[in-house]
Structures are given as structure tokens and as C-alpha cells.
Amino acid sequence: MNTKLTLTISISLCLAVSAFANLVDVTFNGPGSLAQGGVYVGPYNLTLDNQLTKLVCDDFTDEVSAGEKWIANVYNFSNLSQTKYAAAGARAYDQAGWLYEQGLLNPNQWGDIHYALWAVFNPTATEASGGWTAGAANWLATAEHQTFTANEFNGLSIYTPTQLSGSGAPQEFIGGTPTIVAVPEPNVGMLLGLGLLGGIVWRRYQNRSVAS
């Protein structure tokens, strides 16, 4: 097989693999100084692919500790099919996104707001904990009565660990920075076809050059 044709196919395969990959290395650097009911509330300090950022977790049932590392898939709010709480639906994530933004606007109420955010996905465990307050219940009720528009929270990202269950499963996080753009998932066959076509065009060009 022509060397350049083989190279073209190899490049296409690499493109296909990288296009499907939307992963980020996550390091949990530790919580901030805010706590409620004996539990640290967000925002927390993390590193995503060597970029320092602050995120909140939406998962009350799992725990992470300072220095813990894992790999996460990055999704926006238009692509929830593989997130941890996909079964809860888009509206639940919209409520979580809205509460996250309210926390940024009302940092002195992060405790109640974060408990409300946890209760979106884990109501039984969250509301039975010592940190649940009337303020948290009010924030949750307010989120539940919001009207959301399409793509309203596409500026936010969801960081879903590749390990979703079992011992030591990390938490899922939500945040807005740094912005990691999801890579479209093209059809592998299409990419291979383009690679083959490019190889054929290149081969014909080479043959014409030799003939002339």
C-alpha cells in the first residue's frame, strides 16, 4: 500500500479516537473554609488539566479528599446522557445550574444554596443531614419554580468521573471555569472515508506528476 495513503488512514483513525475523547485530569486540592452541619460546602478548589478552578459537587453521597486524583468526562448542559444523574433529567441539571449561579451571586449563602443543590439529586440523604435548614428548603423550592430557557446553562460544564460507582467513586462537579469545549463526535466511518478519499486523490496526483 502507498506509504502516504497509509499515513492518511492513520491520521484519520487518530482523529476519530481524539474526537471521541473529552476527558480531563482532575485533582481535588481541598475545600474552602465554609462548612455547614459539619460538612464543607462549595465552592471547592480543584485543578483541571493544570488549570486551577473552583467548582461545586452535586453529589452528597460520595466523598473526595484533598490530593485525590481521577479522570472525568466533560459535558455541557446540552449533553446529559452520560452524566451521573442523567435519569433525573435536564430540568434537574438546570435547577443545579441555577443554584450554582445563585451561589456565585450570594456567596454568603453558599451553605444553604449548596444543600439545596445536593437535594436536587439526593433529597432523602441531604434533607436528613444536620446541615439541612429552612433556608436550604427555600432555595430548593425557588429553584423548582424557575422557568428555564433552552441552552441557558451551556456556559457551565459538568465534570462526571469515569468511575461512577463502587468503592472510592469520586464526585460529579459543576462549574463555569475554565471553559472546556466539548468535542463533537463525528462518525468514524465518515472519517475513514475522508482519509481514504484523501489518499486516492494524493495517489492520482503523484501518478500524474510522474506521467508529466
N, C-alpha and C positions, 0 to 999 in steps of 0.2 A: 504494500500500500504506500502511496506517496507520503513522504515524511510530513509535508506541510498539511496534507489532509488529516493525517493522524493527529497533528498538533491542534488543528482546528476543532476536531471532535473532542480532544482532551480539554480544551478551553471551555467548550460548551458544557461538558459534564461538570467542570468546576463551577461554572456559573450556575448550573442547576442546583448543586449542593449548597452554594453560598446563598442562593436566593431563598431556599427553604429555611436557612438558619437565621434566627432572630434572637440570639442569645446574648446574655450579659453576665459577666462575673460580678457577684455581689459579695461585699464584706460588710458585716454589721459591726460598726465601730462603737455602738453603745447608745443608750437612751440619753435624753436630755436630763434636765433637773426636775421636770414636772412629774408628779405622781398623784394618784387618787385611789383611795381604797386599797393602798398597799401595792398598786400596780403602776408602773411607769406608763405615761401617756405620751403621745407624739407631740411634735414631730421627732423622729429618731435620726441618728447620724449614720449614714451609710456611704460606701464607696461603690460606684458602678463603673467598671472598666477604668479605674484610676481617676474617676471624677467624683469629688465629694458632693454629697447632696443630702437633703432632708426629706424623708418620706414618712407616711403613716401606714401601719399594718391594718388590714381589715379582718384579721383572723384572731379571735380571742382564745381559741382552744389550743393553739400550738405556741411554742416559745422559742426564742433565739437568745444567744448570749454574746457578749462582746467578744469580738475576734472571730466569730463564726463565719464561714465562707460557704457559698453554694452557687449554683448556676440557675438563672431564671430566664424564662421566655418573656419577651416584652410585647404587650398588646396595647392597642388603643381601645377606646370605648365603642368602636365600630366592629371589633373582632373579639367576641367574648366566648367563643365556642370551646376554647381550651383553658379558660381561666378556672380557678379553684371553685368558684361558686357559680359556674355557668348555669346550673339548674335554677338558680334564683332569678335569672332573667336580667334583661337590660335595665329595667326600671330600678332594681335593687342596686346595680352599679351606679346608675345615675344619682340615686339618693346618697350613696357613698361619696361620689364625686362632689356633689353639692355640699355635703358636710365637711369634706376636706377643704374646700374653698372657704367655707364659713370659719373654719379653724384659722386659716391664714388671716381672715379679716377680723377675727375676735380671739387673738392669742391668749387673752386672759381667761378664756372659757374652753381651752383645749381639753380639759379633763372631761367635762360634760359632753362636749362635742365628740370626742373620741369614743366615749362609751356608747353614745348614740350610733356612731358609725359601726362599732362592733356589733351592736344589737340588730343592725340591718341583716346580717348574715348568721349571727349566733344569738338570737334573742333569749333563749332559755338560760344558757350559761351566763350571759352578760348581765341580765336583769336579776339573777340570783346572787351576783357578786356584791361585795361590800362597797364597791365604788359606784354602784347604780344610784342615781339621785333623781329627784323631781325635775331638776334642770336637764338631765340627760333624756328623761322621758319627753320633756317638752321639745327638745331639739329633734328627737326621733319623730315625733308627731308632726312637727313642722316640715321635716324632710319628706314625710309620707304624703303631705298635701301639696307638694310642689308640682308645677306643670313644667315639664322639660321639653325642649325642642330637639330636633334631630341634630346630631353632631355637636351638641352643646359642650360636651366634655372631651372632645377629641384633642384638646391641648394637654390632657393628662395621659399618663401611661399606667399600665397595670403590670407589675413585676411578679409573675407566677413562677414559683420554683419548679424545676423539672421533677423533683420528688414531691409528690402531693400527699402522700400518706405513709404510714409506718413510723417506726421509732426514729426520732430526730428529724422529722419533716420540718423544713423551715416555714416561715410565714409568707403570706402574699402581701405585697405592699402597693400603695397607690401614691402617685406624686406627679409633679409637673416638671421637675428639672433633674438632671439635664434631659432635654428632649431627645429621645431615641426614636427615629422614624422607622416604623415597621416596613420591612421589605416585601413588596408584592410577591406572590407565589405563582410564577408562571408555570405553564405546562411543560414538563420535562421533555415530552416528545417534540413539542414545538422548538425547544432549544436545540435538541439533537438535529432536528430537521434543518434549522438555520445553519448549524455547524456543517452539516453535510453539503448543503447548498453552497456555502462559502467555499468549501473545499473543492467542489466541482468547478465553480467559477474560476478559482485560482488555478486549477489544473489546466483548464481550457486556455487561460491567459498565458500560462507557461508554454503550452504547445504551440500557440500562435506566435509567441516570441521566437521559439526555436525555428519554426517554419519560415519566418521572415528573415 
